Amino acid sequence: MDKELYPDIERKTGGSEEENVEDGKDVIVNPPNSTPERTPEEKALVWKQDLRIVPLCAAIYLLCYLDRSNIGNAKTLNSSTHNDLLSTTHMTNYQYIIALMVFLVAYAVFEVPSNYLLKKLSPSKWIAFLMFSWGAVTMGLGGTQNFAGVTAVRFILGMFEAGLFPGLVYYLTFWYRTDERSIRVAFILASATLAGAFGGAIAYGVGHMNQVSGLSAWRWLFILEGIPSCISSVFVFFLLPDYPETVKWLDEDEKSLAIHRLKFEASHGHDESLTWAQAKDTLTDWRLYAHYAVYFGISTPFSSLSLFTPSITAGLGYKDLLAQLMTVPPYAVAYVVTLLVSFSADHFNARGLHSAAMATVGAAGFVASATLPAHAYHSRYGCLIVAASGAFSCIPPLLGWLSSNLHTTGAVGLAIAINISVGAPGQIAGVWIYKADEATKGYPTGHWTNAGLLFFVAVGCVGLRIYYGLLNRSILRGGVDGGVKRLFRY
């Protein structure tokens, strides 16, 4: 990439391809390790977009994650008086795991069609529909009476929640350049850590409503946490902007700037929905499967922490409602770390190495948790915080890295959905690794499994970084023909 090594290379990020191609020179429109300077007008535009988009998307995902993971709180809520989910519905721990798993099966199946419908119907309509649906289904969980009812409702919940996270990641590609996405994905994903923190605090408060109106506290938990999603869906329908080309709060100059700066580095609202040719090219682009494999590796720690943190803290000597409250600090710390890591990954355009570093940190936290004595409660609680921070914070750069190396609207939507769908089997594995009969031993199986997978993520990220570097060198040395070359970002 050195200018002296490649004197016939020009680096540009704006203008049309015809404008960028100069006589006898190849033009690099997306140099992988540089962040273009922004004009004051562009900074003002991005800030205006941020105010409209990022807080709303983060709030949507917070509610989604709250409604997905609250079953972990319901499992232990008021267990000392046998008013918890399992006791009331007469479910065994094995049946509880099955109920968790069927959610993830639905989650894997419905992600790709959901991203297709998001583009087909428009983001505001589709996301509002999903939001109202999962909120209503969550409230329905509060009325289930047995294993069959819980399992069926969880499957339906997985159907509606499947499209949200890949949909939001896809949605951001319509508004932001590649070097701007990781931090914004982080704000959205980090709201999951806030949901984990709020979920524990809310469960602690709702736990005191046990037997109010004759209902167990876990039923109130589902009912009260489903209502905000249903109500908020109305606001999402009217307030979530679809595409820069269609919104009314940008004037003509701002729309022109938004379209111009995203010409090469984003999806576009005016593009056609996924075509068979785009699907074929995406499905046969074998480098993407390395991204999918890495995301599979991070999915098991992400899933297991999301569902079993209340159980893990209970295994650290914290009982009943206090176990709910003690889930708050790991998520709170992970929230801050996730934002800082994602900002750094975007700033230095080094998403792969940031993900590798944080996966290694997370793995170290799990290794320490597995090797410390079971009674070393305080030390293991500190390791849980380190493990959660490492596991959560490497995900936004991974997703930003994937989307930055896709160049058509259809390919972005399909690849992101496949990426997160492939992660679903990893999430399914996550529901099995924290075994109830290992609580007194400190859950060694879960910790060792997560540690091994995070080391796999780290190695995979480094390997992909090296591969892209070699691929870029090959592209740059491929001859000078006065054309536009697209390099891969790191």
C-alpha positions as CSV (number, residue, x, y, z in Angstrom):
1,M,0.0,0.0,0.0
2,D,3.0,2.3,0.1
3,K,2.8,5.1,-2.5
4,E,6.5,4.6,-3.3
5,L,6.0,0.9,-4.0
6,Y,2.9,1.5,-6.2
7,P,3.5,4.8,-8.0
8,D,0.5,4.2,-10.3
9,I,-2.0,4.0,-7.5
10,E,-4.3,6.8,-6.4
11,R,-6.4,6.5,-3.3
12,K,-9.8,8.0,-3.4
13,T,-13.1,7.5,-1.6
14,G,-15.5,9.8,-3.4
15,G,-16.8,10.6,-6.8
16,S,-17.9,8.3,-9.5
17,E,-15.8,5.4,-10.9
18,E,-15.5,7.3,-14.2
19,E,-14.2,10.4,-12.4
20,N,-11.8,8.4,-10.3
21,V,-10.1,6.5,-13.1
22,E,-7.2,8.6,-14.4
23,D,-5.1,7.8,-17.4
24,G,-2.7,5.0,-16.7
25,K,-3.6,4.7,-13.0
26,D,-5.6,2.3,-10.9
27,V,-7.8,3.9,-8.3
28,I,-8.3,2.5,-4.8
29,V,-11.7,3.6,-3.6
30,N,-11.5,1.9,-0.2
31,P,-7.9,1.9,1.2
32,P,-8.1,-0.6,4.1
33,N,-6.0,1.2,6.7
34,S,-7.0,4.8,6.3
35,T,-9.9,6.9,7.6
36,P,-10.9,9.7,5.3
37,E,-11.0,13.2,6.6
38,R,-14.5,14.6,6.9
39,T,-15.6,18.1,6.0
40,P,-17.5,20.2,8.6
41,E,-20.6,19.6,6.5
42,E,-20.1,15.9,6.6
43,K,-19.5,15.8,10.3
44,A,-22.7,17.8,10.9
45,L,-24.6,15.4,8.6
46,V,-23.4,12.3,10.4
47,W,-24.2,13.8,13.8
48,K,-27.7,14.6,12.6
49,Q,-28.1,11.0,11.4
50,D,-26.8,9.7,14.7
51,L,-29.3,11.6,16.8
52,R,-32.2,10.2,14.7
53,I,-30.9,6.6,14.3
54,V,-28.5,5.3,17.0
55,P,-30.5,5.9,20.2
56,L,-33.7,4.6,18.7
57,C,-31.9,1.4,17.4
58,A,-30.2,0.9,20.7
59,A,-33.5,1.2,22.5
60,I,-35.2,-1.3,20.2
61,Y,-32.4,-3.9,20.7
62,L,-32.4,-3.3,24.4
63,L,-36.1,-4.2,24.6
64,C,-35.6,-7.2,22.3
65,Y,-32.7,-8.5,24.4
66,L,-34.6,-8.0,27.6
67,D,-37.5,-10.0,26.3
68,R,-35.2,-12.8,25.0
69,S,-33.0,-13.3,28.0
70,N,-35.5,-12.7,30.9
71,I,-36.2,-16.5,30.9
72,G,-32.9,-16.8,32.6
73,N,-34.1,-14.5,35.4
74,A,-37.4,-16.4,35.5
75,K,-35.6,-19.7,36.2
76,T,-34.1,-18.5,39.4
77,L,-36.7,-15.9,40.5
78,N,-38.1,-16.8,44.0
79,S,-36.7,-20.3,43.7
80,S,-36.3,-20.4,47.5
81,T,-40.1,-20.5,47.9
82,H,-40.6,-22.7,44.8
83,N,-42.4,-20.0,42.9
84,D,-39.9,-19.9,40.1
85,L,-40.6,-20.9,36.4
86,L,-39.5,-24.5,36.7
87,S,-41.3,-25.2,39.9
88,T,-44.6,-23.6,38.8
89,T,-44.7,-25.3,35.4
90,H,-43.3,-28.6,36.7
91,M,-40.4,-28.5,34.2
92,T,-37.2,-30.3,34.6
93,N,-33.9,-28.6,34.0
94,Y,-33.5,-30.7,30.8
95,Q,-36.9,-29.5,29.5
96,Y,-35.8,-25.9,30.3
97,I,-32.8,-26.4,28.1
98,I,-35.0,-27.7,25.3
99,A,-37.2,-24.6,25.6
100,L,-34.1,-22.4,25.3
101,M,-32.9,-24.4,22.3
102,V,-36.1,-24.2,20.2
103,F,-35.9,-20.4,20.4
104,L,-32.5,-20.6,18.7
105,V,-33.7,-23.0,16.1
106,A,-36.4,-20.5,15.0
107,Y,-33.8,-17.8,15.3
108,A,-31.5,-19.5,12.8
109,V,-34.2,-20.4,10.3
110,F,-35.9,-17.0,10.0
111,E,-33.0,-14.5,9.9
112,V,-32.3,-14.6,6.1
113,P,-36.0,-14.2,5.0
114,S,-36.4,-11.4,7.6
115,N,-33.5,-9.4,6.1
116,Y,-35.0,-9.8,2.6
117,L,-38.4,-8.5,3.9
118,L,-36.7,-5.6,5.6
119,K,-35.4,-4.3,2.3
120,K,-38.6,-5.3,0.4
121,L,-41.1,-3.6,2.9
122,S,-38.8,-0.8,4.3
123,P,-37.0,-0.9,7.7
124,S,-39.6,1.1,9.7
125,K,-42.5,-1.1,8.7
126,W,-40.8,-4.4,9.2
127,I,-39.0,-3.6,12.4
128,A,-42.2,-2.1,14.0
129,F,-44.0,-5.3,13.0
130,L,-41.4,-7.5,14.6
131,M,-41.3,-5.4,17.7
132,F,-45.0,-5.5,18.3
133,S,-45.1,-9.2,17.7
134,W,-42.3,-10.2,20.1
135,G,-43.7,-8.0,22.8
136,A,-47.1,-9.7,22.5
137,V,-45.5,-13.1,22.5
138,T,-43.4,-12.2,25.6
139,M,-46.5,-11.3,27.5
140,G,-48.0,-14.6,26.4
141,L,-45.1,-16.4,28.1
142,G,-46.5,-15.1,31.4
143,G,-49.6,-17.3,30.8
144,T,-47.9,-20.6,30.0
145,Q,-48.7,-23.5,32.3
146,N,-46.4,-26.3,31.3
147,F,-43.3,-27.4,29.3
148,A,-45.3,-27.7,26.0
149,G,-46.6,-24.1,26.4
150,V,-43.3,-22.6,27.3
151,T,-41.5,-24.4,24.4
152,A,-44.2,-23.4,21.8
153,V,-44.2,-19.8,22.8
154,R,-40.4,-19.6,22.9
155,F,-40.3,-20.9,19.3
156,I,-42.7,-18.2,18.2
157,L,-40.6,-15.6,20.0
158,G,-37.6,-16.8,18.1
159,M,-39.4,-16.3,14.8
160,F,-40.1,-12.7,15.5
161,E,-36.8,-11.8,17.2
162,A,-34.7,-13.5,14.5
163,G,-34.8,-10.6,12.2
164,L,-33.9,-7.7,14.5
165,F,-30.2,-7.8,15.1
166,P,-29.1,-8.8,11.6
167,G,-31.7,-6.3,10.4
168,L,-30.3,-3.5,12.4
169,V,-26.7,-4.3,11.3
170,Y,-28.0,-4.3,7.7
171,Y,-29.9,-1.1,8.2
172,L,-26.8,0.8,9.3
173,T,-25.2,0.0,6.0
174,F,-27.7,2.3,4.3
175,W,-26.6,5.2,6.4
176,Y,-22.9,4.9,7.4
177,R,-19.5,4.2,5.7
178,T,-17.5,1.2,6.6
179,D,-15.2,3.1,9.0
180,E,-18.3,4.4,10.9
181,R,-20.2,1.2,11.5
182,S,-18.4,-0.7,14.3
183,I,-18.9,2.0,17.0
184,R,-22.6,2.3,16.0
185,V,-23.1,-1.5,16.0
186,A,-21.4,-1.3,19.4
187,F,-23.9,1.2,20.8
188,I,-26.7,-1.2,19.6
189,L,-25.1,-4.4,20.8
190,A,-23.9,-2.8,24.0
191,S,-27.6,-2.1,24.8
192,A,-27.8,-5.9,25.3
193,T,-25.3,-5.6,28.1
194,L,-27.5,-2.8,29.5
195,A,-30.5,-5.1,29.1
196,G,-28.6,-7.7,31.1
197,A,-27.9,-5.1,33.8
198,F,-31.5,-3.8,33.8
199,G,-32.9,-7.3,33.5
200,G,-31.2,-8.3,36.8
201,A,-32.3,-5.1,38.5
202,I,-35.9,-5.4,37.2
203,A,-36.1,-9.0,38.2
204,Y,-34.9,-8.0,41.7
205,G,-37.8,-5.5,41.9
206,V,-40.4,-7.7,40.3
207,G,-39.4,-10.5,42.6
208,H,-41.2,-8.6,45.4
209,M,-44.4,-8.9,43.4
210,N,-44.6,-12.6,44.0
211,Q,-48.3,-13.7,44.4
212,V,-49.7,-10.3,43.6
213,S,-53.1,-10.9,42.2
214,G,-52.3,-14.6,42.6
215,L,-49.5,-14.6,40.0
216,S,-45.9,-15.8,40.5
217,A,-43.3,-13.0,40.1
218,W,-41.9,-14.7,37.0
219,R,-45.3,-14.3,35.2
220,W,-45.3,-10.6,36.1
221,L,-41.7,-10.3,34.8
222,F,-42.8,-11.5,31.3
223,I,-46.0,-9.4,31.3
224,L,-44.3,-6.2,32.4
225,E,-41.3,-6.6,30.1
226,G,-43.5,-7.3,27.0
227,I,-45.7,-4.2,27.3
228,P,-42.9,-1.6,26.4
229,S,-42.1,-3.4,23.2
230,C,-45.7,-3.3,22.0
231,I,-46.1,0.3,22.8
232,S,-42.8,1.4,21.4
233,S,-43.5,-0.3,18.1
234,V,-45.9,2.5,17.3
235,F,-43.2,5.1,17.7
236,V,-40.7,3.0,15.7
237,F,-43.2,2.8,12.8
238,F,-43.4,6.6,12.6
239,L,-39.9,7.7,13.8
240,L,-37.4,5.2,12.3
241,P,-36.0,6.8,9.1
242,D,-35.8,4.4,6.2
243,Y,-33.1,5.6,3.7
244,P,-31.2,8.9,3.2
245,E,-32.9,9.3,-0.2
246,T,-36.4,9.3,1.3
247,V,-36.4,11.2,4.6
248,K,-37.8,14.7,5.0
249,W,-35.5,16.0,7.7
250,L,-32.6,16.2,5.3
251,D,-32.6,19.1,2.9
252,E,-31.5,18.6,-0.7
253,D,-27.9,19.4,-0.1
254,E,-27.7,17.0,2.8
255,K,-29.3,14.3,0.8
256,S,-26.9,14.8,-2.0
257,L,-23.9,14.7,0.4
258,A,-25.3,11.6,2.1
259,I,-25.7,9.8,-1.2
260,H,-22.4,10.9,-2.6
261,R,-20.3,9.8,0.4
262,L,-21.9,6.4,0.5
263,K,-21.5,5.7,-3.2
264,F,-18.9,2.9,-2.8
265,E,-19.2,2.0,0.8
266,A,-22.8,1.3,1.7
267,S,-26.1,-0.3,0.7
268,H,-28.6,1.9,-1.1
269,G,-32.4,2.3,-0.7
270,H,-32.9,2.6,-4.5
271,D,-31.1,-0.7,-5.2
272,E,-33.2,-3.7,-6.1
273,S,-33.8,-6.4,-3.5
274,L,-31.6,-9.5,-3.5
275,T,-31.2,-11.0,-6.9
276,W,-30.3,-14.6,-7.7
277,A,-27.0,-13.5,-9.2
278,Q,-26.1,-11.6,-6.0
279,A,-27.2,-14.6,-3.9
280,K,-25.1,-17.0,-6.0
281,D,-22.0,-14.7,-5.8
282,T,-22.4,-14.3,-2.0
283,L,-23.0,-18.0,-1.3
284,T,-19.9,-19.0,-3.3
285,D,-17.6,-16.4,-1.9
286,W,-15.6,-18.8,0.2
287,R,-13.7,-16.1,2.3
288,L,-17.0,-15.2,3.9
289,Y,-17.2,-18.7,5.4
290,A,-14.2,-17.8,7.5
291,H,-16.1,-14.9,8.9
292,Y,-19.1,-17.2,9.6
293,A,-16.8,-19.7,11.4
294,V,-15.4,-17.0,13.6
295,Y,-18.9,-15.7,14.5
296,F,-19.9,-19.2,15.3
297,G,-17.1,-19.3,17.8
298,I,-18.2,-16.1,19.6
299,S,-21.9,-17.1,19.6
300,T,-21.5,-19.8,22.3
301,P,-20.0,-17.5,25.0
302,F,-22.5,-14.7,24.0
303,S,-25.4,-17.1,24.4
304,S,-24.3,-18.8,27.5
305,L,-23.6,-15.6,29.3
306,S,-26.9,-14.1,28.2
307,L,-28.9,-17.0,29.6
308,F,-26.9,-18.3,32.5
309,T,-25.4,-15.3,34.2
310,P,-28.1,-15.4,37.0
311,S,-27.3,-19.1,37.5
312,I,-23.5,-18.5,37.4
313,T,-23.8,-15.7,40.1
314,A,-26.1,-18.1,42.1
315,G,-23.2,-20.6,41.9
316,L,-20.9,-18.0,43.3
317,G,-22.7,-17.9,46.7
318,Y,-25.3,-15.2,45.9
319,K,-28.8,-16.4,46.7
320,D,-32.2,-15.8,45.3
321,L,-32.9,-12.1,44.6
322,L,-29.3,-11.1,45.4
323,A,-28.2,-13.4,42.6
324,Q,-30.3,-11.3,40.2
325,L,-28.8,-8.1,41.5
326,M,-25.2,-9.3,41.2
327,T,-25.7,-9.8,37.4
328,V,-25.6,-6.1,37.0
329,P,-21.9,-5.2,37.4
330,P,-20.6,-7.7,34.7
331,Y,-22.9,-6.3,32.2
332,A,-22.3,-2.7,33.2
333,V,-18.5,-3.1,32.8
334,A,-19.0,-4.9,29.5
335,Y,-21.1,-2.0,28.2
336,V,-18.2,0.5,28.7
337,V,-15.5,-1.8,27.4
338,T,-17.6,-2.7,24.3
339,L,-18.0,1.0,23.4
340,L,-14.3,1.8,23.9
341,V,-13.0,-1.2,21.9
342,S,-15.4,-0.4,19.0
343,F,-14.4,3.2,18.9
344,S,-10.8,2.2,18.7
345,A,-11.4,-0.4,16.0
346,D,-13.1,2.2,13.8
347,H,-10.5,4.9,14.6
348,F,-7.6,2.7,13.7
349,N,-9.4,0.7,11.0
350,A,-8.2,-2.5,12.6
351,R,-11.3,-4.5,13.4
352,G,-9.8,-8.0,13.1
353,L,-7.0,-7.3,15.5
354,H,-9.2,-5.6,18.1
355,S,-11.6,-8.6,18.0
356,A,-8.7,-11.0,18.3
357,A,-7.3,-9.1,21.3
358,M,-10.6,-9.0,23.2
359,A,-11.4,-12.6,22.4
360,T,-8.1,-13.5,24.1
361,V,-9.0,-11.3,27.1
362,G,-12.4,-13.1,27.4
363,A,-10.7,-16.5,27.0
364,A,-8.3,-15.6,29.8
365,G,-11.2,-14.7,32.1
366,F,-12.9,-18.1,31.4
367,V,-9.7,-20.0,31.9
368,A,-9.2,-18.4,35.3
369,S,-12.8,-19.1,36.3
370,A,-12.3,-22.7,35.4
371,T,-9.1,-23.2,37.2
372,L,-9.8,-21.3,40.4
373,P,-11.2,-23.3,43.4
374,A,-14.9,-23.5,43.4
375,H,-15.1,-21.6,46.8
376,A,-13.0,-18.7,45.5
377,Y,-16.2,-16.7,45.0
378,H,-14.8,-13.1,44.9
379,S,-12.0,-14.0,42.5
380,R,-14.3,-16.0,40.2
381,Y,-16.8,-13.1,40.2
382,G,-14.0,-10.8,39.0
383,C,-13.1,-13.3,36.3
384,L,-16.8,-13.3,35.2
385,I,-16.6,-9.6,34.6
386,V,-13.4,-10.0,32.6
387,A,-14.9,-12.8,30.5
388,A,-18.1,-10.9,29.8
389,S,-16.2,-7.8,28.8
390,G,-14.0,-9.7,26.4
391,A,-16.7,-11.8,24.9
392,F,-19.2,-9.0,24.2
393,S,-16.7,-6.4,23.0
394,C,-15.3,-8.4,20.1
395,I,-18.6,-8.8,18.4
396,P,-19.2,-5.3,16.9
397,P,-15.8,-5.1,15.2
398,L,-16.5,-8.5,13.7
399,L,-19.8,-7.4,12.2
400,G,-18.3,-4.1,11.0
401,W,-15.4,-6.1,9.4
402,L,-17.8,-8.4,7.5
403,S,-20.0,-5.6,6.2
404,S,-17.1,-3.5,5.1
405,N,-15.9,-6.2,2.8
406,L,-19.2,-6.6,0.9
407,H,-20.0,-4.3,-2.0
408,T,-23.7,-4.7,-3.1
409,T,-26.9,-4.1,-1.2
410,G,-28.2,-7.6,-1.7
411,A,-24.9,-9.2,-0.7
412,V,-24.7,-7.2,2.5
413,G,-28.2,-8.2,3.6
414,L,-27.7,-11.9,2.8
415,A,-24.2,-12.3,4.2
416,I,-25.1,-10.5,7.5
417,A,-28.1,-12.7,7.9
418,I,-26.2,-15.9,7.1
419,N,-23.4,-14.9,9.5
420,I,-25.8,-14.5,12.4
421,S,-27.7,-17.6,11.4
422,V,-24.5,-19.7,11.4
423,G,-24.0,-18.3,14.9
424,A,-27.3,-19.9,16.0
425,P,-25.8,-23.4,16.4
426,G,-23.2,-21.9,18.5
427,Q,-25.9,-20.3,20.6
428,I,-27.6,-23.6,20.9
429,A,-24.4,-25.2,22.2
430,G,-24.4,-22.3,24.7
431,V,-27.6,-23.6,26.4
432,W,-26.0,-27.0,27.2
433,I,-22.6,-26.2,28.5
434,Y,-23.5,-24.7,32.0
435,K,-24.8,-27.9,33.6
436,A,-27.0,-27.7,36.7
437,D,-25.1,-30.5,38.4
438,E,-21.8,-28.6,38.1
439,A,-23.0,-25.6,40.1
440,T,-21.0,-26.6,43.2
441,K,-17.9,-27.2,41.1
442,G,-18.0,-23.8,39.5
443,Y,-19.3,-24.8,36.0
444,P,-16.0,-26.0,34.6
445,T,-17.5,-27.4,31.4
446,G,-19.0,-24.1,30.5
447,H,-15.9,-22.1,31.3
448,W,-13.5,-24.3,29.4
449,T,-15.8,-24.5,26.4
450,N,-16.1,-20.8,26.2
451,A,-12.4,-20.3,26.7
452,G,-11.5,-22.7,23.8
453,L,-14.0,-21.1,21.4
454,L,-12.7,-17.6,22.2
455,F,-9.1,-18.7,21.5
456,F,-10.5,-20.1,18.2
457,V,-12.0,-16.7,17.5
458,A,-8.7,-15.0,18.2
459,V,-6.7,-17.3,15.9
460,G,-9.4,-17.0,13.2
461,C,-9.3,-13.2,13.3
462,V,-5.5,-13.1,13.0
463,G,-5.6,-15.6,10.2
464,L,-8.2,-13.6,8.3
465,R,-6.2,-10.4,8.8
466,I,-3.1,-12.1,7.3
467,Y,-5.1,-13.5,4.4
468,Y,-6.6,-10.1,3.5
469,G,-3.2,-8.5,3.6
470,L,-1.8,-11.1,1.2
471,L,-4.9,-10.8,-1.0
472,N,-4.5,-7.0,-1.2
473,R,-0.9,-7.3,-2.2
474,S,-2.0,-9.7,-5.0
475,I,-4.6,-7.2,-6.1
476,L,-2.2,-4.3,-6.1
477,R,0.4,-6.2,-8.1
478,G,-2.1,-7.4,-10.6
479,G,-1.3,-4.9,-13.2
480,V,-2.1,-1.3,-14.0
481,D,-5.1,-0.9,-16.4
482,G,-6.6,2.4,-15.4
483,G,-9.5,0.7,-13.5
484,V,-11.1,0.9,-10.0
485,K,-9.7,-1.6,-7.5
486,R,-11.4,-2.5,-4.3
487,L,-9.2,-3.7,-1.5
488,F,-10.3,-5.7,1.5
489,R,-10.4,-4.0,4.9
490,Y,-8.7,-5.3,7.9
